Structure formats: structure tokens, C-alpha cells
Amino acid sequence: MADSGDNGQIKNDIPDKIIRKVSIFPSMPQAVIKLRALLTEEDVSSDEIVGILRHDPGLAANVLRLANSAYFGIPNKVSTLKHAVTLLGVERFAQIAVTASMNKVMDRAVDGYGLSPGELWLHSIAVSSTAEALAKNKKLAGHHDFFSPALLHDLGKLVLGEFVKKELPEIERLVAKGVPIAIAEKEVLGTDHAEIGALILSKWRLPGDLINAVRWHHYPEGVEHSNLHPEIVYLANLLCQSNGDREPAEGELFLPYSSVLDRLSINYEQYRAFAETARSWMKKLSDTLTFD
């Protein structure tokens, strides 16, 4: 079992050509940096939150679009940022703002994984919403903390995609033999998208728990950890119908490791019910997929 703080060793094992791509990956959006810093303070006012967005009209418009989406269930349309903060609360509003900010980084085609513009984005939003709901359902402390790692869990695909594309026949050959996609990536490329995502988040100086959840979102048992972040993100990913290797057939439900269900005290019937809810959220979120 790996140590949760082994990012330095990971970096040493990754080919230089991929490390160079990580080094030039865009910095964290300034709005996200400011929002995260503000939320560490006590008694944050709505004016402070709104002030961060006021100077970026495009971002403000996208935040309002998300806030008005069917998922959040606001009965009357909100037309101002301050009204949205009042209805949603500071923490939820900040999450929406972070999600909208990350759109500029994530909402594009991903070579190698066959993802058209918007597909990774929709999946990431759905997984983040599902992860938070799972944590809340299980009454885990700080359930809002599960939103960000789930939103960012596939960030590494944006770097690794071009390398996957070049080696796709060999990776597909391994996957066809039953090798999980992350292991196939590791065997062919010397790394996988979860490792690369963790390196990007390390570059962004995000907290260790968040990095750990992204690093191990396909194999939560692969690392020693004291919280349930990797398990929650792993399960949310499956609930949103992606096992990393392929999309499910009609009516198919990907099954998680039984040890993960045991650790979260979830039985199969509850898991299936969560899956139906996740599918419903995917449909509700589709109206917010395309941003200006």
C-alpha cells in the first residue's frame, strides 16, 4: 500500500515529456484562488464573494446560469449575484463560482479519451454533485469538502490525452484483455491520468486530502488514509456511469469494490438508488453544460 505523501516519487517515475506538459498546464484560475482564500476566513460576507466576480462579466454570467439550473431548484429566476448568494448561501454560491471558473480549463475536447467538448465537463460536475450528496447522506463531517476533489478528479486527462492518443492501439489491446484503463495507461505510458491530476493539484498547492482523493479515485484501497475522500470520489465516479474503461450498456450498472461499500455502510439496493439519482442529476445539469 502506498504512502499518501509519495508525489515526489511519482514525479521521479514519470517520463520527462509528460512532466514538461504538467509544468506548462494553466495555473489555477485567479477567481478560484481568491474564493478559496476568502472561504478560510470567518464571517465572510456576500459582498466580499460577489466582489471577486464583479470584474469578470463572463464568469458572473456563467455563475448565474449554473445558479438558475434545474439542479439547484431555485423556484424563481435569479438575475443578480447578490440575490443568488442570498438564496444559496455563501458556501454553496462559492462552489458554483469555483465550478464556473474551472470551465475555462476543462470544457474542451480531450484527445485520446474520445471526449467531445463538454463531455468531461458534464461528467465532472455530475461526479462532484454526487460525491457531495453521498457524503451528506452518510453524515460525514464537512460534506462540502468532497465537492472539489470530485470536480477535479479527471483533470489529468487534459494532459495525458495526447499521449494516450499516440499509444491508443496498445492501451485498447490491454483493456480488451480486461486490464483496467488506469493500469493500462501506467503500463504503456509510465503513468496514469490520476497520477497526473495529482501532480497538477500539487502544482496548484491544493490540500493533501484533495490531492489524495484525485490520485486514488480509481483505487481507493491503494493508499493509507484516515478519511473517506478517495472512496467517495471513486463511488461517485461509478455512480455517474464511468468505470474508466468504457461506458455502460443500456441498463448496466458498474459495480464497486465490495470493501468500499462496506466502509461506507452502503448496500447494493442503496447503491442502485444512488445511481438512479445520479442519472437524474445528469439530465438536470445538461442545460448548464455549454458556457459562453
N, C-alpha and C positions, 0 to 999 in steps of 0.2 A: 504493500500500500504506500502510495506516495505521500510526501510531506506537503502540506498546504502552502508552504513558502518556497517552492522549488522553481520559481520563474527564472532565476539566473541559470540554473542547469538546463531548463527548457531552451532558453535562448542559445546556449552553447551548442545544443544538438541540432538546431535548425539551419538549413543551408543559407549561406550568406545572401543569395539572390532574393530569398523571401524576407530575410531580416531587413534588407535595404528597402523593400516595399513597405514594411511596417514603419520604418523610420520616416518615410515621406507621407504616411497616411495623414489626412487632415487632423488638425488639433480639435479638441473638444470645442463645440460652438460656444462663443462668449456668453450667450444668454444662459446656457446650461451652467457654466462656471459660476456666474453671478447668482443664479437661482439656488444652486446647491449651497453656496456660501451663506446666502440670506437665510435659508431654512435651518442652519445650525444655530441661529440666534433665537433668543426668546422674544415672544410678543411681537412677531413680525406683522406689520400692518398691510392691508390690502393695497394701500397707496404705494408702498415700497415694492411689492410684487408687480403691480401694474407699471410702475416707473421703468422697470427693466425692459418691458416690451414696447413701451410707447415710442421708442426711437426706431423701431423696426416694423413698419406698416405691414409688410408681407407676413412676418411671423405673427403679428397681432391678428391678422385676418385668419390665418390657419388655426390659431388657438380658438377663436370664436367658432370656426367651422367644426372643430372637434367638440367643443362645449355644447354645440347645438345638435350633435349627432344623436341618433336614436339610442345609442348605448347608455348615455348618461341620463336619459329620461327626464330632462328638464321640460316641464309642461308648456312653458311659454318661451318663445324665442328670445335669446339674449342678444343685444346689439352693442353692448359696451363691455370692455374688460372688467370694469369695476362691478358691474351687475353680475358678471359671471363669477367673480370671486365671492360675492355676497351669497350667491345661491349654492356654490360648490364647496366653499371653504378654502382657506389658504393652501392647505396641503394638497388637496385634490387638484386645485387650479394649477399649482406649481407642477404637478405631474403632467397635466395636459400640456403645459408650456414646454416642459422638457421633451415630451413626445413630439410636439410640433417642431421644436428646434432640431431634433435629430433627423427629421425628414430630409433636410438638405444633404445629409451624409448618406442616408440609407435608401432613399426612394429612387433606385435606378436598376437597370438590368444587371444580373450577376452571371458573367460568363462562367462556363464550366458546370454550373448547377442548373442550367436551363430555366432560370428565373427571369421573367419579363419585368419591365418597370412596374413597381407597385406590389409585386407578389411577396418579396421579402418583407416589405413594409407592413402589409396587411398581416402576415404571419406573426411578425414581431409584436405588433400592437395586441393581437389576439392572445398571444402567449403571456404577455405582461398582465393583461386584464385577468386571464385565467389563473395565473400564479398568485396574484393578489387575492382573488376570490377563494382559492384553495387555502391560503394562509389564514384568511379571515374565518373561513368555515371551521378550520381546525383550532381556532382561537390561539393562534401563535402571536406572541408579542411582536409589535411593530410590523403588522401585516403589510403596511405601505412600503416597507423596505424591500419587499420581494418584487416590486414593480420594475425597478431599474435593471437588475441583472437579467430579468426575463426579456425586457425590451431589447437588451444588447446581446443576447445570447449567441446570435448568429453573425455578429459584426465581422468576425474573422473571415467569413465567406467573401467579403468585399475585397480582401487582399488575396486570398488563396484561389479565388475563382479562375484567374488567368492561368495559374499553374495546373489546376485541375483540368482545365480545357485541353492543355497540351498533352496530358497523360491520361485523358479520359478513357481510351480503349482498355488500358491496363487496369485502371480503377474499376471500370464496369465489369471486367473479367473477374476480378476478385469478388465484387459484390454479387455477381451471378452465382458464385460458388458459396454464397452465404456469409461472406466476410462483411461485418458492419462497415458502413461508409467511413466512419472516423478512423477505424483500424486500417482500412484500405488506403486512405489518404496518408496515414502515417507510414505505411509500408512503402508506398510509391514515392512520396514527396519528402519524407523525413519529418513531417509534422501534420497536424490536422487543424480544421477551422476553429476548434475550441481552444487549442493552444494559442493560435494566432490572435483570437479575440481577447484572450487573457493578456497577451503582450500589449495589445493596443490599449487596453484599460489600465495596464501598469504605466504605460507612457502618459496616459491622461491623469495619473496619480489618483485613481479612484480607490476606495477602501478595499482591504483584503478580502472581506466576506463577499463582496460583489464580484471581484476578480475570480475568486474560488468557484463561485456558482457558475460563471461562464465557462471556466476551464473544465469543469467536470459535469457539464449539463447532459452529456450522453452516458457517463459512467459515474454516478454519484458515490458508488462504493469504492472508487479508485483512490480516494484521499481521506485522510483523517480530518474530521471537522466536528465542531461542537454544536453547530446549528443545522437547520434543515434547508438552507438555501439551495444547495445542489439538488436535493430530492424534489423540492417544489418546482424548480425550473425544469428539471427533467420530466416530471409528470405533466406539467402544463404543456410542454412541447409535444408530448404524445397525445394529450387530450385535444390539441389543435391539429391532430392528424398528420403528424410528420415523424417518422422514426429515423429520419436522416438518410435512409436508403431509397425510399420510394414513397409515393402517395398511396393511400389505401384504395382497395377496390370498393365498389358500392356496398355499403352496409358493413364493411370490415372495421374492426376496432383493434388498433395496435395494443398489445398487452405489455404492461410494465414489468420490471423485476418484482417478484413477489416480496422481496425483502424491503423494497421501497414502500409498497402498500402497507406492509406490517409496521414499518417505522412511523408511518403517518396515520396508522389505525384506520385505513380505508379498505372496505371490502369490494368485491367485484361489482356488486349492484350499485354501490355508491360511485364507483369509478365510471360505470356506464352512464349514470345520471349526470355526472360532471361533464362527460363527453357530449351529451345532448345539449347541455347549457352552453358549452364552448362553441358548438356549431351555430347555435342561435346568435351568440355574440359576433361570430364571424360575419354573419349576414347583416347584422345591425351596423357593424363597423365598415362595411363595404362602401357606404356612402361618403366616408371620410378618407378613402384611400388616395384619391388624386388631389394633390395640393398645387396651388399656384406657385 
